[in-house]
Amino acid sequence: MRKLLLLALSTLLTLTLAVPSSAQTLAARKGVSANGVPGASQALTAVGASWYYTWAVNPQGIATPPGVEFVPMIWGRGSVTPGALAEAKANGTTLLGFNEPDMAGQANMTVQQALDLWPQLQSTGMRLGAPAVAFGGDTPGGWLDRFMAGAAQRGYRVDFIPIHWYGSDFSAAATGHLESYLNAVYNRYRKPIWLTEYALTDWSTGTARYPTQAQQVDFINRSSAMLKSKSYVERFSWFTLNTQVAPTGLCNGGTPNASGNAYRAS
């Protein structure tokens, strides 16, 4: 009896240790998009990112810090090669689909082209995210909607939905605008969401307008709290890691700015 009791207690302890705490689960959701610029590796640690991607099948020269996961992406048509797919599989367990195929300046693909190539991405056996549209992920008859309908008709696998969002309203209302979009996309497809690009940037005049550092810090604080409250948001990643790439960057080289400190604390 004593032996059985000890065995039961040992099993219970093992199960308890194997279950991640809510804090660990939340921390694993926070990531960032990154480019292979000087200081990027240190910056990943500085902002508390648990995962990152580079719009490519490899880390683009970034030395991945311990405890941080790299997630590969098949960016567009030209990336669908046996070599690129094998490299993606060697570098991760989850694969991000095409990047903004609805934009002429990005992957620029028709729904038919994406669907025809999808079996090759699916053949990696990796967990697979839908193509990440630039906008209109919740629009009936939009690019993503037609892709998802076509994938369902052909019996293709799509495990989660990556989306992008940029807010032109720099006030406290911005988080509510993001939340409404997330809810609408989730309600349409009922699949887990990855918010793979998000920030405050206003392109309404044709020239990008950016928030002040104080406005950005406030948005990071508010939006992080909202994102962590959404059980269907599996992961989110700020755009972007370094100010060398965009003014919304969280770090100057490997040193976090006020936004980077806020993101780490969120």
C-alpha positions in Angstrom: 0.0 0.0 0.0 2.8 2.4 1.0 4.6 1.6 -2.3 1.4 2.3 -4.3 0.8 5.6 -2.4 4.4 6.7 -3.1 4.0 5.8 -6.7 0.7 7.8 -6.9 2.3 10.9 -5.3 5.3 10.6 -7.6 3.0 10.5 -10.6 1.0 13.5 -9.4 4.2 15.5 -8.8 5.4 14.7 -12.3 2.1 15.8 -13.9 2.1 19.0 -11.8 5.6 19.9 -13.0 4.7 19.0 -16.6 1.8 21.5 -16.7 3.0 25.0 -17.5 1.9 27.8 -15.3 -0.4 30.6 -16.7 2.6 33.0 -16.5 4.7 30.6 -18.5 2.0 30.1 -21.1 1.5 33.9 -21.5 5.2 34.5 -21.7 5.5 32.0 -24.5 3.0 33.9 -26.6 5.1 37.2 -26.9 7.4 37.5 -29.9 8.7 40.0 -32.4 9.5 40.3 -36.1 13.3 40.8 -36.6 15.9 41.5 -39.2 19.5 40.4 -39.1 20.9 43.8 -38.0 23.7 44.4 -35.5 22.5 43.8 -31.9 19.4 41.7 -32.9 20.3 38.7 -30.8 20.9 40.8 -27.7 17.7 42.7 -28.5 15.6 39.6 -28.5 16.6 38.9 -24.9 16.3 42.5 -23.9 12.6 42.7 -24.9 11.7 39.3 -23.4 10.7 37.7 -26.7 10.0 34.0 -26.5 9.9 33.6 -30.3 10.7 35.5 -33.5 10.6 35.3 -37.2 12.5 37.0 -40.0 10.2 36.6 -43.1 12.5 33.8 -44.2 13.2 30.1 -43.6 16.3 30.8 -41.5 17.3 33.4 -38.8 19.1 35.6 -41.3 22.3 35.6 -39.3 20.7 36.2 -35.9 22.1 34.0 -33.2 19.0 32.7 -31.5 19.3 33.1 -27.7 18.7 30.2 -25.4 15.0 29.7 -24.7 13.9 31.7 -27.8 12.2 29.9 -30.7 12.7 30.7 -34.3 9.7 30.3 -36.6 10.4 30.0 -40.3 8.2 31.5 -43.1 7.7 30.7 -46.8 7.5 34.3 -48.0 6.2 33.9 -51.5 6.1 31.9 -54.7 9.9 31.9 -55.1 10.3 30.4 -51.7 8.4 27.2 -52.6 11.4 25.0 -53.5 12.5 21.7 -52.1 15.6 23.3 -50.6 13.7 26.1 -48.9 11.0 23.7 -47.5 13.7 21.4 -46.2 15.5 24.3 -44.5 12.3 25.5 -42.9 11.7 22.0 -41.5 15.2 21.9 -40.2 14.8 25.2 -38.4 11.4 24.9 -36.7 8.3 23.0 -36.1 5.7 25.7 -37.2 5.6 27.2 -40.6 4.2 30.7 -41.5 2.5 30.9 -44.9 2.9 33.6 -47.6 3.5 37.2 -46.5 0.8 39.7 -47.5 -0.1 38.0 -50.8 -2.8 40.6 -51.2 -0.2 43.4 -51.7 1.6 44.2 -54.9 4.7 45.2 -53.0 4.8 42.0 -51.0 4.2 38.3 -52.0 1.6 39.5 -54.6 -0.2 36.2 -55.3 -3.6 35.3 -56.5 -5.7 33.0 -54.3 -5.4 30.3 -57.0 -1.6 30.5 -57.0 -1.5 30.2 -53.2 -3.9 27.2 -53.2 -2.0 25.4 -56.0 1.3 25.7 -54.0 -0.2 24.9 -50.6 0.2 21.1 -50.7 4.0 21.6 -50.8 3.9 23.6 -47.6 1.6 21.1 -46.1 3.9 18.2 -47.1 6.5 19.5 -44.5 4.3 18.1 -41.8 4.9 21.2 -39.8 2.1 23.1 -38.0 0.9 25.5 -40.7 -0.4 29.1 -40.6 -2.5 30.6 -43.4 -1.1 33.3 -45.7 -1.0 36.6 -43.7 -3.0 39.2 -45.5 -2.2 42.9 -45.0 -5.9 43.8 -44.3 -9.4 42.6 -44.6 -9.0 39.3 -42.9 -12.6 39.4 -41.7 -14.1 40.6 -45.1 -16.5 38.2 -46.8 -15.2 37.4 -50.2 -11.8 39.0 -49.4 -8.4 37.4 -50.2 -8.2 35.4 -47.0 -11.9 34.4 -47.1 -11.5 33.0 -50.6 -8.3 31.2 -49.7 -9.9 29.6 -46.7 -13.0 28.5 -48.7 -10.7 27.0 -51.4 -8.6 25.2 -48.8 -11.7 23.7 -47.2 -13.0 22.6 -50.6 -9.8 20.9 -51.4 -9.3 19.4 -48.0 -6.1 21.3 -47.2 -4.9 21.9 -43.7 -4.7 25.3 -42.1 -3.9 25.2 -38.4 -4.1 28.9 -37.5 -4.6 32.3 -38.9 -1.7 34.9 -38.9 -2.9 38.5 -39.3 -1.4 42.0 -39.5 -2.8 45.2 -38.0 -1.6 48.8 -38.0 -3.5 51.5 -36.2 -3.8 55.1 -37.5 -5.5 56.3 -34.3 -2.8 56.9 -31.7 -5.2 57.5 -28.9 -6.2 55.1 -26.1 -9.0 53.9 -28.4 -6.4 52.0 -30.6 -6.5 48.9 -28.5 -10.2 48.6 -28.9 -9.9 48.9 -32.7 -7.3 46.1 -32.7 -9.5 44.0 -30.4 -12.5 44.4 -32.7 -10.5 43.2 -35.7 -9.2 40.2 -33.8 -12.7 39.2 -32.7 -14.1 39.6 -36.2 -11.4 37.4 -37.8 -11.7 34.7 -35.1 -15.5 34.7 -35.3 -15.3 34.2 -39.1 -12.8 31.2 -39.1 -12.9 29.9 -35.5 -9.2 29.0 -35.7 -6.4 30.2 -33.4 -4.9 33.6 -34.2 -1.3 34.7 -34.5 -1.0 38.5 -34.7 2.3 38.5 -36.6 2.6 42.2 -37.3 1.1 45.0 -35.2 2.0 48.6 -34.4 0.7 52.1 -34.6 1.4 53.6 -38.1 -0.8 55.9 -40.1 -0.5 55.7 -43.9 -3.7 57.6 -44.7 -1.8 60.5 -46.3 0.6 58.3 -48.3 3.5 59.1 -46.0 3.9 57.1 -42.9 3.1 59.0 -39.6 4.3 57.4 -36.4 3.3 57.9 -32.7 5.4 59.6 -30.1 7.3 57.3 -27.8 4.8 58.0 -25.0 1.9 57.1 -27.3 3.6 53.9 -28.3 4.4 52.9 -24.8 0.8 53.4 -23.7 -0.4 51.3 -26.7 2.0 48.5 -25.8 0.8 48.4 -22.3 -2.9 48.5 -23.2 -2.7 46.1 -26.1 -0.5 43.5 -24.3 -3.1 43.3 -21.5 -5.9 42.8 -24.1 -4.0 40.2 -26.1 -3.2 38.2 -23.1 -6.9 38.1 -22.2 -7.8 36.5 -25.5 -7.5 32.7 -25.3 -7.7 32.3 -29.0 -4.7 34.6 -29.6 -1.9 32.0 -29.5 0.9 34.3 -30.2 1.6 38.0 -31.0 4.7 39.8 -32.4 5.4 43.5 -32.4 6.6 45.2 -35.6 9.5 45.4 -35.2 12.6 44.6 -33.1 15.0 47.3 -34.2 14.8 51.0 -34.9 17.3 50.4 -37.8 14.4 48.8 -39.6 11.4 51.0 -38.6 10.7 53.9 -36.1 8.4 51.6 -34.2 11.4 49.4 -33.3 11.8 48.3 -29.7 15.6 48.6 -29.5 18.5 50.7 -30.8 20.9 47.9 -31.6 20.8 45.6 -28.6 19.6 48.3 -26.2 15.9 48.6 -25.5 14.2 52.0 -25.7 11.2 53.0 -23.6 8.9 50.8 -25.9 11.3 47.9 -25.5 11.2 48.2 -21.8 7.4 48.3 -21.8 7.2 45.3 -24.1 9.5 43.3 -21.8 7.5 44.2 -18.7 4.1 43.5 -20.4 
